[in-house]
Amino acid sequence: MLNEIVSNITLFIFVFSALAMVRLGVNFVSSLLSDPPKPINLTTREIIISGLFLTYIITYIITLL
């Protein structure tokens, strides 16, 4: 029972992290394709959160293997 709850929570966090990384990727591509290309302005907090999301995604995939 508890194992199933933890599994569902980790899956939820994984999906949330994946969506956040997709959003960051879309922002990157749209900034790159704008005319003229404009830099992405990320705060320190956004950079740290994106790094944590990416780290979680990699860790989750490794644990599945």
PQR file with spaces between the fields and no chain letter, atoms N, CA, C, O and H, PARSE charges and radii, in Angstrom:
ATOM       1  N    MET     1       0.826   -1.200    0.000 -0.4000 1.5000
ATOM       2  CA   MET     1       0.000    0.000    0.000 -0.0000 2.0000
ATOM       3  C    MET     1       0.869    1.263    0.000  0.5500 1.7000
ATOM       4  O    MET     1       0.707    2.135   -0.854 -0.5500 1.4000
ATOM       5  N    LEU     2       1.782    1.352    0.952 -0.4000 1.5000
ATOM       6  CA   LEU     2       2.655    2.531    1.046 -0.0000 2.0000
ATOM       7  C    LEU     2       3.585    2.610   -0.156  0.5500 1.7000
ATOM       8  O    LEU     2       3.864    3.696   -0.664 -0.5500 1.4000
ATOM       9  H    LEU     2       1.914    0.644    1.646  0.4000 1.0000
ATOM      10  N    ASN     3       4.062    1.457   -0.608 -0.4000 1.5000
ATOM      11  CA   ASN     3       4.946    1.423   -1.772 -0.0000 2.0000
ATOM      12  C    ASN     3       4.230    1.952   -3.014  0.5500 1.7000
ATOM      13  O    ASN     3       4.831    2.643   -3.836 -0.5500 1.4000
ATOM      14  H    ASN     3       3.835    0.574   -0.195  0.4000 1.0000
ATOM      15  N    GLU     4       2.950    1.624   -3.143 -0.4000 1.5000
ATOM      16  CA   GLU     4       2.164    2.096   -4.283 -0.0000 2.0000
ATOM      17  C    GLU     4       1.958    3.609   -4.229  0.5500 1.7000
ATOM      18  O    GLU     4       1.996    4.276   -5.263 -0.5500 1.4000
ATOM      19  H    GLU     4       2.462    1.063   -2.475  0.4000 1.0000
ATOM      20  N    ILE     5       1.745    4.142   -3.054 -0.4000 1.5000
ATOM      21  CA   ILE     5       1.565    5.590   -2.892 -0.0000 2.0000
ATOM      22  C    ILE     5       2.850    6.325   -3.253  0.5500 1.7000
ATOM      23  O    ILE     5       2.818    7.331   -3.963 -0.5500 1.4000
ATOM      24  H    ILE     5       1.714    3.600   -2.214  0.4000 1.0000
ATOM      25  N    VAL     6       3.973    5.824   -2.767 -0.4000 1.5000
ATOM      26  CA   VAL     6       5.269    6.443   -3.071 -0.0000 2.0000
ATOM      27  C    VAL     6       5.548    6.366   -4.568  0.5500 1.7000
ATOM      28  O    VAL     6       6.074    7.311   -5.155 -0.5500 1.4000
ATOM      29  H    VAL     6       3.999    5.007   -2.191  0.4000 1.0000
ATOM      30  N    SER     7       5.199    5.249   -5.178 -0.4000 1.5000
ATOM      31  CA   SER     7       5.396    5.090   -6.620 -0.0000 2.0000
ATOM      32  C    SER     7       4.563    6.106   -7.400  0.5500 1.7000
ATOM      33  O    SER     7       5.044    6.693   -8.369 -0.5500 1.4000
ATOM      34  H    SER     7       4.771    4.481   -4.701  0.4000 1.0000
ATOM      35  N    ASN     8       3.336    6.309   -6.987 -0.4000 1.5000
ATOM      36  CA   ASN     8       2.479    7.288   -7.659 -0.0000 2.0000
ATOM      37  C    ASN     8       2.985    8.711   -7.487  0.5500 1.7000
ATOM      38  O    ASN     8       2.916    9.511   -8.420 -0.5500 1.4000
ATOM      39  H    ASN     8       2.944    5.832   -6.200  0.4000 1.0000
ATOM      40  N    ILE     9       3.488    9.029   -6.318 -0.4000 1.5000
ATOM      41  CA   ILE     9       4.012   10.378   -6.059 -0.0000 2.0000
ATOM      42  C    ILE     9       5.259   10.629   -6.897  0.5500 1.7000
ATOM      43  O    ILE     9       5.413   11.704   -7.476 -0.5500 1.4000
ATOM      44  H    ILE     9       3.544    8.379   -5.560  0.4000 1.0000
ATOM      45  N    THR    10       6.150    9.644   -6.963 -0.4000 1.5000
ATOM      46  CA   THR    10       7.362    9.834   -7.760 -0.0000 2.0000
ATOM      47  C    THR    10       7.027    9.944   -9.244  0.5500 1.7000
ATOM      48  O    THR    10       7.671   10.703   -9.968 -0.5500 1.4000
ATOM      49  H    THR    10       6.026    8.770   -6.493  0.4000 1.0000
ATOM      50  N    LEU    11       6.031    9.198   -9.703 -0.4000 1.5000
ATOM      51  CA   LEU    11       5.604    9.312  -11.102 -0.0000 2.0000
ATOM      52  C    LEU    11       5.019   10.697  -11.373  0.5500 1.7000
ATOM      53  O    LEU    11       5.281   11.285  -12.422 -0.5500 1.4000
ATOM      54  H    LEU    11       5.508    8.581   -9.115  0.4000 1.0000
ATOM      55  N    PHE    12       4.233   11.217  -10.439 -0.4000 1.5000
ATOM      56  CA   PHE    12       3.665   12.560  -10.587 -0.0000 2.0000
ATOM      57  C    PHE    12       4.772   13.604  -10.685  0.5500 1.7000
ATOM      58  O    PHE    12       4.718   14.485  -11.543 -0.5500 1.4000
ATOM      59  H    PHE    12       4.020   10.740   -9.587  0.4000 1.0000
ATOM      60  N    ILE    13       5.761   13.513   -9.828 -0.4000 1.5000
ATOM      61  CA   ILE    13       6.865   14.472   -9.849 -0.0000 2.0000
ATOM      62  C    ILE    13       7.647   14.342  -11.147  0.5500 1.7000
ATOM      63  O    ILE    13       8.096   15.346  -11.700 -0.5500 1.4000
ATOM      64  H    ILE    13       5.805   12.797   -9.131  0.4000 1.0000
ATOM      65  N    PHE    14       7.817   13.112  -11.643 -0.4000 1.5000
ATOM      66  CA   PHE    14       8.503   12.903  -12.911 -0.0000 2.0000
ATOM      67  C    PHE    14       7.763   13.582  -14.057  0.5500 1.7000
ATOM      68  O    PHE    14       8.382   14.268  -14.871 -0.5500 1.4000
ATOM      69  H    PHE    14       7.452   12.297  -11.194  0.4000 1.0000
ATOM      70  N    VAL    15       6.454   13.399  -14.129 -0.4000 1.5000
ATOM      71  CA   VAL    15       5.663   14.013  -15.202 -0.0000 2.0000
ATOM      72  C    VAL    15       5.714   15.532  -15.088  0.5500 1.7000
ATOM      73  O    VAL    15       5.858   16.223  -16.097 -0.5500 1.4000
ATOM      74  H    VAL    15       5.952   12.841  -13.468  0.4000 1.0000
ATOM      75  N    PHE    16       5.598   16.056  -13.876 -0.4000 1.5000
ATOM      76  CA   PHE    16       5.683   17.503  -13.662 -0.0000 2.0000
ATOM      77  C    PHE    16       7.037   18.042  -14.101  0.5500 1.7000
ATOM      78  O    PHE    16       7.115   19.097  -14.729 -0.5500 1.4000
ATOM      79  H    PHE    16       5.482   15.494  -13.057  0.4000 1.0000
ATOM      80  N    SER    17       8.099   17.322  -13.774 -0.4000 1.5000
ATOM      81  CA   SER    17       9.444   17.735  -14.166 -0.0000 2.0000
ATOM      82  C    SER    17       9.609   17.692  -15.679  0.5500 1.7000
ATOM      83  O    SER    17      10.217   18.584  -16.271 -0.5500 1.4000
ATOM      84  H    SER    17       8.036   16.465  -13.264  0.4000 1.0000
ATOM      85  N    ALA    18       9.068   16.655  -16.296 -0.4000 1.5000
ATOM      86  CA   ALA    18       9.165   16.540  -17.753 -0.0000 2.0000
ATOM      87  C    ALA    18       8.427   17.690  -18.434  0.5500 1.7000
ATOM      88  O    ALA    18       8.923   18.252  -19.411 -0.5500 1.4000
ATOM      89  H    ALA    18       8.574   15.931  -15.815  0.4000 1.0000
ATOM      90  N    LEU    19       7.258   18.040  -17.931 -0.4000 1.5000
ATOM      91  CA   LEU    19       6.513   19.164  -18.513 -0.0000 2.0000
ATOM      92  C    LEU    19       7.275   20.478  -18.354  0.5500 1.7000
ATOM      93  O    LEU    19       7.286   21.309  -19.263 -0.5500 1.4000
ATOM      94  H    LEU    19       6.856   17.583  -17.137  0.4000 1.0000
ATOM      95  N    ALA    20       7.903   20.662  -17.211 -0.4000 1.5000
ATOM      96  CA   ALA    20       8.685   21.881  -16.984 -0.0000 2.0000
ATOM      97  C    ALA    20       9.872   21.946  -17.943  0.5500 1.7000
ATOM      98  O    ALA    20      10.202   23.023  -18.440 -0.5500 1.4000
ATOM      99  H    ALA    20       7.893   19.987  -16.472  0.4000 1.0000
ATOM     100  N    MET    21      10.517   20.811  -18.209 -0.4000 1.5000
ATOM     101  CA   MET    21      11.645   20.799  -19.130 -0.0000 2.0000
ATOM     102  C    MET    21      11.182   21.015  -20.574  0.5500 1.7000
ATOM     103  O    MET    21      11.887   21.649  -21.359 -0.5500 1.4000
ATOM     104  H    MET    21      10.249   19.936  -17.805  0.4000 1.0000
ATOM     105  N    VAL    22      10.015   20.499  -20.926 -0.4000 1.5000
ATOM     106  CA   VAL    22       9.462   20.753  -22.260 -0.0000 2.0000
ATOM     107  C    VAL    22       9.171   22.233  -22.426  0.5500 1.7000
ATOM     108  O    VAL    22       9.444   22.811  -23.479 -0.5500 1.4000
ATOM     109  H    VAL    22       9.442   19.984  -20.288  0.4000 1.0000
ATOM     110  N    ARG    23       8.620   22.845  -21.394 -0.4000 1.5000
ATOM     111  CA   ARG    23       8.341   24.289  -21.432 -0.0000 2.0000
ATOM     112  C    ARG    23       9.626   25.083  -21.626  0.5500 1.7000
ATOM     113  O    ARG    23       9.663   26.029  -22.413 -0.5500 1.4000
ATOM     114  H    ARG    23       8.399   22.376  -20.539  0.4000 1.0000
ATOM     115  N    LEU    24      10.675   24.701  -20.913 -0.4000 1.5000
ATOM     116  CA   LEU    24      11.960   25.382  -21.054 -0.0000 2.0000
ATOM     117  C    LEU    24      12.513   25.191  -22.464  0.5500 1.7000
ATOM     118  O    LEU    24      13.063   26.126  -23.046 -0.5500 1.4000
ATOM     119  H    LEU    24      10.645   23.932  -20.274  0.4000 1.0000
ATOM     120  N    GLY    25      12.369   23.990  -23.013 -0.4000 1.5000
ATOM     121  CA   GLY    25      12.828   23.727  -24.374 -0.0000 2.0000
ATOM     122  C    GLY    25      12.070   24.541  -25.409  0.5500 1.7000
ATOM     123  O    GLY    25      12.667   25.051  -26.358 -0.5500 1.4000
ATOM     124  H    GLY    25      11.921   23.231  -22.540  0.4000 1.0000
ATOM     125  N    VAL    26      10.752   24.669  -25.234 -0.4000 1.5000
ATOM     126  CA   VAL    26       9.940   25.473  -26.156 -0.0000 2.0000
ATOM     127  C    VAL    26      10.352   26.938  -26.066  0.5500 1.7000
ATOM     128  O    VAL    26      10.458   27.614  -27.089 -0.5500 1.4000
ATOM     129  H    VAL    26      10.267   24.255  -24.463  0.4000 1.0000
ATOM     130  N    ASN    27      10.583   27.433  -24.854 -0.4000 1.5000
ATOM     131  CA   ASN    27      11.041   28.819  -24.697 -0.0000 2.0000
ATOM     132  C    ASN    27      12.393   29.031  -25.370  0.5500 1.7000
ATOM     133  O    ASN    27      12.633   30.076  -25.975 -0.5500 1.4000
ATOM     134  H    ASN    27      10.497   26.884  -24.023  0.4000 1.0000
ATOM     135  N    PHE    28      13.277   28.036  -25.264 -0.4000 1.5000
ATOM     136  CA   PHE    28      14.590   28.139  -25.888 -0.0000 2.0000
ATOM     137  C    PHE    28      14.468   28.200  -27.409  0.5500 1.7000
ATOM     138  O    PHE    28      15.092   29.039  -28.058 -0.5500 1.4000
ATOM     139  H    PHE    28      13.082   27.187  -24.773  0.4000 1.0000
ATOM     140  N    VAL    29      13.664   27.307  -27.963 -0.4000 1.5000
ATOM     141  CA   VAL    29      13.515   27.262  -29.415 -0.0000 2.0000
ATOM     142  C    VAL    29      12.844   28.534  -29.928  0.5500 1.7000
ATOM     143  O    VAL    29      13.244   29.071  -30.961 -0.5500 1.4000
ATOM     144  H    VAL    29      13.157   26.626  -27.436  0.4000 1.0000
ATOM     145  N    SER    30      11.834   29.014  -29.220 -0.4000 1.5000
ATOM     146  CA   SER    30      11.154   30.235  -29.675 -0.0000 2.0000
ATOM     147  C    SER    30      12.086   31.449  -29.583  0.5500 1.7000
ATOM     148  O    SER    30      12.034   32.336  -30.435 -0.5500 1.4000
ATOM     149  H    SER    30      11.509   28.577  -28.382  0.4000 1.0000
ATOM     150  N    SER    31      12.928   31.488  -28.563 -0.4000 1.5000
ATOM     151  CA   SER    31      13.903   32.578  -28.463 -0.0000 2.0000
ATOM     152  C    SER    31      14.953   32.476  -29.564  0.5500 1.7000
ATOM     153  O    SER    31      15.409   33.488  -30.095 -0.5500 1.4000
ATOM     154  H    SER    31      12.970   30.767  -27.871  0.4000 1.0000
ATOM     155  N    LEU    32      15.326   31.261  -29.895 -0.4000 1.5000
ATOM     156  CA   LEU    32      16.343   31.050  -30.916 -0.0000 2.0000
ATOM     157  C    LEU    32      15.821   31.401  -32.304  0.5500 1.7000
ATOM     158  O    LEU    32      16.570   31.924  -33.129 -0.5500 1.4000
ATOM     159  H    LEU    32      14.956   30.438  -29.463  0.4000 1.0000
ATOM     160  N    LEU    33      14.555   31.122  -32.571 -0.4000 1.5000
ATOM     161  CA   LEU    33      13.988   31.351  -33.898 -0.0000 2.0000
ATOM     162  C    LEU    33      13.414   32.751  -34.090  0.5500 1.7000
ATOM     163  O    LEU    33      13.000   33.101  -35.195 -0.5500 1.4000
ATOM     164  H    LEU    33      13.947   30.697  -31.901  0.4000 1.0000
ATOM     165  N    SER    34      13.384   33.557  -33.030 -0.4000 1.5000
ATOM     166  CA   SER    34      12.861   34.914  -33.186 -0.0000 2.0000
ATOM     167  C    SER    34      13.838   35.738  -34.028  0.5500 1.7000
ATOM     168  O    SER    34      15.019   35.409  -34.136 -0.5500 1.4000
ATOM     169  H    SER    34      13.720   33.273  -32.132  0.4000 1.0000
ATOM     170  N    ASP    35      13.325   36.804  -34.616 -0.4000 1.5000
ATOM     171  CA   ASP    35      14.164   37.609  -35.493 -0.0000 2.0000
ATOM     172  C    ASP    35      14.286   39.013  -34.924  0.5500 1.7000
ATOM     173  O    ASP    35      13.298   39.743  -34.989 -0.5500 1.4000
ATOM     174  H    ASP    35      12.365   37.071  -34.528  0.4000 1.0000
ATOM     175  N    PRO    36      15.365   39.437  -34.395 -0.5600 1.5000
ATOM     176  CA   PRO    36      16.630   38.746  -34.173  0.2800 2.0000
ATOM     177  C    PRO    36      16.533   37.829  -32.953  0.5500 1.7000
ATOM     178  O    PRO    36      15.675   38.034  -32.094 -0.5500 1.4000
ATOM     179  N    PRO    37      17.402   36.821  -32.869 -0.5600 1.5000
ATOM     180  CA   PRO    37      17.379   35.923  -31.709  0.2800 2.0000
ATOM     181  C    PRO    37      17.581   36.708  -30.418  0.5500 1.7000
ATOM     182  O    PRO    37      18.443   37.583  -30.337 -0.5500 1.4000
ATOM     183  N    LYS    38      16.787   36.387  -29.425 -0.4000 1.5000
ATOM     184  CA   LYS    38      16.884   37.096  -28.146 -0.0000 2.0000
ATOM     185  C    LYS    38      17.295   36.112  -27.058  0.5500 1.7000
ATOM     186  O    LYS    38      16.933   34.938  -27.120 -0.5500 1.4000
ATOM     187  H    LYS    38      16.087   35.676  -29.490  0.4000 1.0000
ATOM     188  N    PRO    39      18.035   36.570  -26.078 -0.5600 1.5000
ATOM     189  CA   PRO    39      18.472   35.661  -25.009  0.2800 2.0000
ATOM     190  C    PRO    39      17.313   35.288  -24.084  0.5500 1.7000
ATOM     191  O    PRO    39      16.352   36.042  -23.927 -0.5500 1.4000
ATOM     192  N    ILE    40      17.428   34.131  -23.489 -0.4000 1.5000
ATOM     193  CA   ILE    40      16.453   33.710  -22.488 -0.0000 2.0000
ATOM     194  C    ILE    40      16.882   34.323  -21.166  0.5500 1.7000
ATOM     195  O    ILE    40      18.016   34.134  -20.725 -0.5500 1.4000
ATOM     196  H    ILE    40      18.209   33.519  -23.617  0.4000 1.0000
ATOM     197  N    ASN    41      15.991   35.045  -20.544 -0.4000 1.5000
ATOM     198  CA   ASN    41      16.290   35.664  -19.259 -0.0000 2.0000
ATOM     199  C    ASN    41      15.729   34.790  -18.143  0.5500 1.7000
ATOM     200  O    ASN    41      14.528   34.797  -17.875 -0.5500 1.4000
ATOM     201  H    ASN    41      15.070   35.199  -20.902  0.4000 1.0000
ATOM     202  N    LEU    42      16.619   34.036  -17.497 -0.4000 1.5000
ATOM     203  CA   LEU    42      16.231   33.181  -16.382 -0.0000 2.0000
ATOM     204  C    LEU    42      16.856   33.716  -15.105  0.5500 1.7000
ATOM     205  O    LEU    42      18.019   34.119  -15.081 -0.5500 1.4000
ATOM     206  H    LEU    42      17.595   34.030  -17.715  0.4000 1.0000
ATOM     207  N    THR    43      16.059   33.710  -14.049 -0.4000 1.5000
ATOM     208  CA   THR    43      16.597   34.102  -12.749 -0.0000 2.0000
ATOM     209  C    THR    43      17.412   32.948  -12.185  0.5500 1.7000
ATOM     210  O    THR    43      17.349   31.825  -12.686 -0.5500 1.4000
ATOM     211  H    THR    43      15.114   33.383  -14.069  0.4000 1.0000
ATOM     212  N    THR    44      18.164   33.231  -11.158 -0.4000 1.5000
ATOM     213  CA   THR    44      18.958   32.193  -10.503 -0.0000 2.0000
ATOM     214  C    THR    44      18.051   31.088   -9.977  0.5500 1.7000
ATOM     215  O    THR    44      18.393   29.908  -10.062 -0.5500 1.4000
ATOM     216  H    THR    44      18.215   34.143  -10.751  0.4000 1.0000
ATOM     217  N    ARG    45      16.922   31.458   -9.446 -0.4000 1.5000
ATOM     218  CA   ARG    45      15.967   30.480   -8.916 -0.0000 2.0000
ATOM     219  C    ARG    45      15.447   29.559  -10.021  0.5500 1.7000
ATOM     220  O    ARG    45      15.333   28.350   -9.817 -0.5500 1.4000
ATOM     221  H    ARG    45      16.644   32.416   -9.377  0.4000 1.0000
ATOM     222  N    GLU    46      15.133   30.121  -11.181 -0.4000 1.5000
ATOM     223  CA   GLU    46      14.653   29.310  -12.303 -0.0000 2.0000
ATOM     224  C    GLU    46      15.727   28.358  -12.811  0.5500 1.7000
ATOM     225  O    GLU    46      15.422   27.230  -13.200 -0.5500 1.4000
ATOM     226  H    GLU    46      15.226   31.103  -11.346  0.4000 1.0000
ATOM     227  N    ILE    47      16.969   28.797  -12.812 -0.4000 1.5000
ATOM     228  CA   ILE    47      18.072   27.939  -13.248 -0.0000 2.0000
ATOM     229  C    ILE    47      18.243   26.769  -12.283  0.5500 1.7000
ATOM     230  O    ILE    47      18.430   25.630  -12.709 -0.5500 1.4000
ATOM     231  H    ILE    47      17.217   29.713  -12.497  0.4000 1.0000
ATOM     232  N    ILE    48      18.180   27.053  -10.990 -0.4000 1.5000
ATOM     233  CA   ILE    48      18.331   25.997   -9.978 -0.0000 2.0000
ATOM     234  C    ILE    48      17.179   25.000  -10.071  0.5500 1.7000
ATOM     235  O    ILE    48      17.401   23.790  -10.020 -0.5500 1.4000
ATOM     236  H    ILE    48      18.028   27.979  -10.644  0.4000 1.0000
ATOM     237  N    ILE    49      15.957   25.497  -10.205 -0.4000 1.5000
ATOM     238  CA   ILE    49      14.796   24.608  -10.297 -0.0000 2.0000
ATOM     239  C    ILE    49      14.870   23.757  -11.557  0.5500 1.7000
ATOM     240  O    ILE    49      14.556   22.567  -11.513 -0.5500 1.4000
ATOM     241  H    ILE    49      15.777   26.480  -10.247  0.4000 1.0000
ATOM     242  N    SER    50      15.276   24.339  -12.670 -0.4000 1.5000
ATOM     243  CA   SER    50      15.418   23.571  -13.914 -0.0000 2.0000
ATOM     244  C    SER    50      16.486   22.489  -13.764  0.5500 1.7000
ATOM     245  O    SER    50      16.314   21.371  -14.248 -0.5500 1.4000
ATOM     246  H    SER    50      15.531   25.306  -12.705  0.4000 1.0000
ATOM     247  N    GLY    51      17.566   22.819  -13.106 -0.4000 1.5000
ATOM     248  CA   GLY    51      18.613   21.829  -12.847 -0.0000 2.0000
ATOM     249  C    GLY    51      18.118   20.694  -11.972  0.5500 1.7000
ATOM     250  O    GLY    51      18.443   19.532  -12.216 -0.5500 1.4000
ATOM     251  H    GLY    51      17.706   23.728  -12.713  0.4000 1.0000
ATOM     252  N    LEU    52      17.332   21.020  -10.953 -0.4000 1.5000
ATOM     253  CA   LEU    52      16.765   19.976  -10.094 -0.0000 2.0000
ATOM     254  C    LEU    52      15.787   19.100  -10.860  0.5500 1.7000
ATOM     255  O    LEU    52      15.769   17.883  -10.676 -0.5500 1.4000
ATOM     256  H    LEU    52      17.068   21.964  -10.754  0.4000 1.0000
ATOM     257  N    PHE    53      14.972   19.711  -11.721 -0.4000 1.5000
ATOM     258  CA   PHE    53      14.042   18.930  -12.534 -0.0000 2.0000
ATOM     259  C    PHE    53      14.802   17.972  -13.447  0.5500 1.7000
ATOM     260  O    PHE    53      14.450   16.797  -13.548 -0.5500 1.4000
ATOM     261  H    PHE    53      14.987   20.700  -11.870  0.4000 1.0000
ATOM     262  N    LEU    54      15.834   18.468  -14.104 -0.4000 1.5000
ATOM     263  CA   LEU    54      16.616   17.631  -15.004 -0.0000 2.0000
ATOM     264  C    LEU    54      17.305   16.500  -14.236  0.5500 1.7000
ATOM     265  O    LEU    54      17.345   15.362  -14.704 -0.5500 1.4000
ATOM     266  H    LEU    54      16.120   19.423  -14.021  0.4000 1.0000
ATOM     267  N    THR    55      17.837   16.813  -13.075 -0.4000 1.5000
ATOM     268  CA   THR    55      18.476   15.802  -12.242 -0.0000 2.0000
ATOM     269  C    THR    55      17.477   14.738  -11.812  0.5500 1.7000
ATOM     270  O    THR    55      17.799   13.550  -11.804 -0.5500 1.4000
ATOM     271  H    THR    55      17.804   17.737  -12.695  0.4000 1.0000
ATOM     272  N    TYR    56      16.267   15.156  -11.454 -0.4000 1.5000
ATOM     273  CA   TYR    56      15.242   14.199  -11.045 -0.0000 2.0000
ATOM     274  C    TYR    56      14.848   13.288  -12.207  0.5500 1.7000
ATOM     275  O    TYR    56      14.680   12.083  -12.024 -0.5500 1.4000
ATOM     276  H    TYR    56      16.005   16.122  -11.461  0.4000 1.0000
ATOM     277  N    ILE    57      14.702   13.862  -13.392 -0.4000 1.5000
ATOM     278  CA   ILE    57      14.334   13.058  -14.565 -0.0000 2.0000
ATOM     279  C    ILE    57      15.406   12.006  -14.835  0.5500 1.7000
ATOM     280  O    ILE    57      15.084   10.839  -15.057 -0.5500 1.4000
ATOM     281  H    ILE    57      14.839   14.841  -13.540  0.4000 1.0000
ATOM     282  N    ILE    58      16.662   12.403  -14.818 -0.4000 1.5000
ATOM     283  CA   ILE    58      17.759   11.459  -15.066 -0.0000 2.0000
ATOM     284  C    ILE    58      17.783   10.376  -13.992  0.5500 1.7000
ATOM     285  O    ILE    58      17.953    9.199  -14.310 -0.5500 1.4000
ATOM     286  H    ILE    58      16.924   13.351  -14.638  0.4000 1.0000
ATOM     287  N    THR    59      17.615   10.754  -12.731 -0.4000 1.5000
ATOM     288  CA   THR    59      17.628    9.787  -11.635 -0.0000 2.0000
ATOM     289  C    THR    59      16.461    8.813  -11.740  0.5500 1.7000
ATOM     290  O    THR    59      16.630    7.618  -11.499 -0.5500 1.4000
ATOM     291  H    THR    59      17.476   11.710  -12.473  0.4000 1.0000
ATOM     292  N    TYR    60      15.282    9.311  -12.096 -0.4000 1.5000
ATOM     293  CA   TYR    60      14.110    8.473  -12.224 -0.0000 2.0000
ATOM     294  C    TYR    60      14.300    7.439  -13.331  0.5500 1.7000
ATOM     295  O    TYR    60      13.955    6.269  -13.167 -0.5500 1.4000
ATOM     296  H    TYR    60      15.145   10.282  -12.292  0.4000 1.0000
ATOM     297  N    ILE    61      14.853    7.885  -14.457 -0.4000 1.5000
ATOM     298  CA   ILE    61      15.091    6.958  -15.570 -0.0000 2.0000
ATOM     299  C    ILE    61      16.137    5.914  -15.192  0.5500 1.7000
ATOM     300  O    ILE    61      15.994    4.744  -15.547 -0.5500 1.4000
ATOM     301  H    ILE    61      15.134    8.836  -14.590  0.4000 1.0000
ATOM     302  N    ILE    62      17.176    6.315  -14.486 -0.4000 1.5000
ATOM     303  CA   ILE    62      18.212    5.359  -14.072 -0.0000 2.0000
ATOM     304  C    ILE    62      17.628    4.318  -13.126  0.5500 1.7000
ATOM     305  O    ILE    62      17.959    3.137  -13.234 -0.5500 1.4000
ATOM     306  H    ILE    62      17.292    7.265  -14.198  0.4000 1.0000
ATOM     307  N    THR    63      16.764    4.732  -12.201 -0.4000 1.5000
ATOM     308  CA   THR    63      16.176    3.767  -11.270 -0.0000 2.0000
ATOM     309  C    THR    63      15.234    2.796  -11.963  0.5500 1.7000
ATOM     310  O    THR    63      15.031    1.683  -11.478 -0.5500 1.4000
ATOM     311  H    THR    63      16.495    5.691  -12.113  0.4000 1.0000
ATOM     312  N    LEU    64      14.656    3.199  -13.090 -0.4000 1.5000
ATOM     313  CA   LEU    64      13.796    2.274  -13.827 -0.0000 2.0000
ATOM     314  C    LEU    64      14.589    1.195  -14.544  0.5500 1.7000
ATOM     315  O    LEU    64      14.089    0.097  -14.787 -0.5500 1.4000
ATOM     316  H    LEU    64      14.820    4.104  -13.484  0.4000 1.0000
ATOM     317  N    LEU    65      15.831    1.520  -14.880 -0.4000 1.5000
ATOM     318  CA   LEU    65      16.670    0.554  -15.592 -0.0000 2.0000
ATOM     319  C    LEU    65      17.185   -0.421  -14.605  0.5500 1.7000
ATOM     320  O    LEU    65      17.921   -1.338  -14.970 -0.5500 1.4000
ATOM     321  H    LEU    65      16.237    2.412  -14.682  0.4000 1.0000
